[in-house]
């Protein structure tokens, strides 16, 4: 003899944490914008089970040493910050976020060279399934201007300077920088350093007091 019966099993949805897919670390030249997109092979893509029910998630973008401009944020709901800035947050549909991310532009600070970071935070608000709200944060590293920082070089015709007595003018110190960084001039040392002023911006070198040939104040 045998008997059979049917057992009904139901499954309750459990909220999964959002997933952020980032490209490998990125590199851009100084003063050069970086496009992040499918076309460039470096997209940022998010996924969450909220998309199955058409529910909204919250996404926050924060960038250091530059700004981020989403391709189109018109269908997203602003929460804080603003597009084309260093920090912004929106509510919206997962697919709409992925559309807005495809073609985003990172613009480094003017003349900056070094490391920058783009942080992406996704918060699903707990709207899909049990288990409460979940969030995921990940960071994309962007190197601006490469790793090399070239030293400046002086462009003086000669380091042996002469100046007339009874007046303070000496010379204008000049230099070039291959990275086009802003230069600051300082007196690093020397036995007679206390006798001079050096303008940090213009490089103009002067005596603090006009020298007297017959009564020298220098160390030698």
C-alpha positions as CSV (number, residue, x, y, z in Angstrom):
1,X,0.0,0.0,0.0
2,X,1.1,3.6,-0.5
3,X,-0.1,7.0,0.0
4,X,0.8,10.3,-1.5
5,X,0.1,13.9,-0.7
6,X,1.2,17.3,-2.0
7,X,3.2,19.7,0.1
8,X,3.2,23.3,-0.9
9,X,6.5,25.2,-0.2
10,X,6.6,28.9,-0.4
11,X,9.7,31.1,-0.6
12,X,10.0,34.4,1.1
13,X,12.1,37.0,-0.6
14,X,15.2,38.1,1.4
15,X,16.7,41.5,0.7
16,X,20.1,41.2,-1.0
17,X,22.8,43.9,-0.6
18,X,23.4,46.1,-3.7
19,X,26.3,45.2,-6.0
20,X,28.6,47.8,-7.5
21,X,30.8,46.9,-10.4
22,X,33.8,49.2,-10.9
23,X,36.4,49.3,-13.6
24,X,40.1,48.9,-12.8
25,X,42.0,51.9,-11.4
26,X,41.9,54.7,-13.9
27,X,44.5,57.2,-15.2
28,X,44.1,60.6,-16.8
29,X,46.5,63.4,-17.6
30,X,46.6,66.6,-15.6
31,X,43.9,69.1,-16.6
32,X,42.2,66.4,-18.6
33,X,38.7,65.1,-18.1
34,X,38.1,61.3,-17.8
35,X,35.0,59.7,-19.4
36,X,33.6,56.7,-17.6
37,X,31.4,54.7,-19.9
38,X,30.6,51.5,-21.7
39,X,32.1,53.0,-24.9
40,X,35.4,53.6,-23.1
41,X,35.4,50.2,-21.6
42,X,35.4,51.5,-18.0
43,X,31.7,51.7,-16.9
44,X,30.3,51.8,-13.4
45,X,27.3,49.5,-13.0
46,X,25.0,48.9,-10.1
47,X,22.6,46.0,-9.5
48,X,20.0,45.4,-6.8
49,X,16.9,43.3,-6.4
50,X,14.8,46.4,-6.0
51,X,14.9,46.7,-9.8
52,X,12.6,43.6,-10.0
53,X,9.8,45.5,-8.3
54,X,10.5,48.9,-9.8
55,X,11.6,50.2,-6.4
56,X,13.9,53.2,-5.8
57,X,17.4,53.0,-4.3
58,X,19.5,55.9,-3.0
59,X,23.0,56.5,-4.4
60,X,25.6,58.9,-3.2
61,X,28.7,59.9,-5.2
62,X,31.7,61.6,-3.5
63,X,34.9,62.5,-5.3
64,X,38.2,63.9,-4.1
65,X,40.4,66.3,-6.1
66,X,37.9,67.0,-8.7
67,X,34.2,66.9,-9.8
68,X,31.8,64.4,-11.4
69,X,29.2,65.2,-14.0
70,X,26.5,62.6,-14.7
71,X,25.6,62.3,-18.3
72,X,21.9,62.9,-17.5
73,X,20.3,63.2,-14.1
74,X,16.9,64.5,-15.3
75,X,15.0,61.4,-14.2
76,X,16.7,61.1,-10.9
77,X,15.3,62.7,-7.7
78,X,17.9,64.9,-6.0
79,X,18.6,64.4,-2.3
80,X,21.7,66.5,-1.6
81,X,24.5,68.2,-3.4
82,X,24.4,68.9,-7.2
83,X,25.5,67.4,-10.4
84,X,28.9,68.5,-11.7
85,X,30.3,68.8,-8.2
86,X,32.3,66.9,-5.6
87,X,29.3,65.4,-3.8
88,X,25.8,64.4,-4.8
89,X,23.0,62.1,-3.8
90,X,19.8,60.9,-5.6
91,X,16.9,58.6,-5.3
92,X,15.9,56.7,-8.4
93,X,15.5,53.4,-10.3
94,X,18.5,51.2,-10.7
95,X,18.3,51.2,-14.5
96,X,18.0,55.0,-14.6
97,X,21.2,55.3,-12.5
98,X,23.1,53.0,-14.8
99,X,21.9,55.2,-17.7
100,X,23.1,58.3,-15.9
101,X,26.4,56.7,-15.1
102,X,27.1,55.7,-18.7
103,X,29.2,58.7,-19.9
104,X,29.9,60.4,-16.6
105,X,32.8,62.8,-16.6
106,X,35.5,63.1,-13.9
107,X,37.3,66.5,-14.1
108,X,40.4,66.9,-11.9
109,X,41.2,70.1,-10.1
110,X,43.1,72.6,-12.1
111,X,46.9,71.8,-12.2
112,X,46.4,68.9,-9.7
113,X,48.6,65.8,-10.1
114,X,48.3,62.8,-7.8
115,X,45.6,60.4,-6.5
116,X,41.9,61.0,-6.6
117,X,39.0,58.8,-5.5
118,X,35.4,58.4,-6.6
119,X,33.3,56.7,-3.9
120,X,30.0,55.1,-4.8
121,X,27.5,54.3,-2.0
122,X,24.2,52.4,-2.8
123,X,21.5,52.2,-0.2
124,X,18.5,50.0,-1.1
125,X,16.2,51.4,1.7
126,X,15.0,47.8,2.5
127,X,12.1,48.0,0.1
128,X,12.5,44.5,-1.4
129,X,12.2,41.4,0.7
130,X,12.9,40.8,4.4
131,X,16.1,41.4,6.3
132,X,16.1,45.1,6.5
133,X,17.9,47.8,4.5
134,X,21.3,47.0,2.9
135,X,24.0,49.3,1.6
136,X,27.3,48.8,-0.4
137,X,30.1,51.2,-0.8
138,X,33.1,50.9,-3.2
139,X,35.8,53.3,-4.3
140,X,37.4,53.9,-7.7
141,X,41.0,55.2,-7.6
142,X,42.0,57.7,-10.3
143,X,45.6,58.7,-10.9
144,X,45.9,62.2,-12.3
145,X,49.0,63.1,-14.3
146,X,50.6,59.7,-13.8
147,X,52.9,58.8,-10.9
148,X,55.9,61.1,-11.9
149,X,56.2,64.6,-10.5
150,X,59.1,66.3,-12.2
151,X,61.2,68.7,-10.2
152,X,61.4,72.4,-11.3
153,X,64.7,73.8,-12.7
154,X,66.2,77.3,-12.4
155,X,66.5,79.3,-15.6
156,X,69.0,81.9,-14.4
157,X,71.8,82.6,-16.9
158,X,74.2,82.5,-14.0
159,X,74.1,81.8,-10.2
160,X,76.9,84.4,-9.7
161,X,74.9,87.7,-9.2
162,X,76.2,91.2,-8.7
163,X,74.4,94.3,-7.4
164,X,75.3,97.9,-6.9
165,X,75.7,99.3,-3.4
166,X,73.3,101.7,-1.8
167,X,70.2,100.1,-3.3
168,X,68.2,97.0,-2.5
169,X,67.5,95.4,-5.9
170,X,69.4,92.2,-6.7
171,X,67.7,90.1,-9.3
172,X,64.6,88.1,-10.2
173,X,64.9,84.4,-9.7
174,X,63.3,82.4,-12.6
175,X,62.4,78.7,-12.9
176,X,60.4,76.3,-15.1
177,X,58.4,73.3,-14.2
178,X,57.7,70.5,-16.7
179,X,54.4,69.7,-14.9
180,X,53.2,73.3,-15.1
181,X,52.8,73.3,-11.3
182,X,52.6,76.6,-9.5
183,X,56.1,77.5,-8.2
184,X,56.9,79.0,-4.8
185,X,60.3,80.6,-4.2
186,X,62.1,80.4,-0.8
187,X,65.6,81.0,0.6
188,X,66.8,77.6,1.7
189,X,69.8,78.7,3.6
190,X,73.3,80.2,3.4
191,X,75.5,82.3,5.7
192,X,73.9,85.5,4.5
193,X,70.3,84.4,4.1
194,X,69.1,86.8,6.8
195,X,70.2,89.8,4.7
196,X,67.8,89.0,1.9
197,X,64.0,89.0,1.1
198,X,62.7,86.7,-1.7
199,X,59.1,87.2,-2.9
200,X,57.6,83.6,-2.9
201,X,55.4,84.3,-6.0
202,X,57.5,86.6,-8.3
203,X,61.0,85.4,-7.3
204,X,62.2,89.0,-6.8
205,X,65.3,89.0,-4.7
206,X,66.2,92.1,-2.7
207,X,68.4,93.2,0.2
208,X,66.6,93.9,3.4
209,X,68.8,97.0,3.8
210,X,70.9,98.6,1.0
211,X,74.5,97.3,1.3
212,X,77.5,99.6,1.8
213,X,80.6,98.5,0.0
214,X,82.8,100.3,2.6
215,X,80.9,98.7,5.5
216,X,79.9,95.1,4.4
217,X,77.5,93.1,6.6
218,X,77.9,89.8,4.9
219,X,79.7,86.8,6.5
220,X,82.8,86.9,4.3
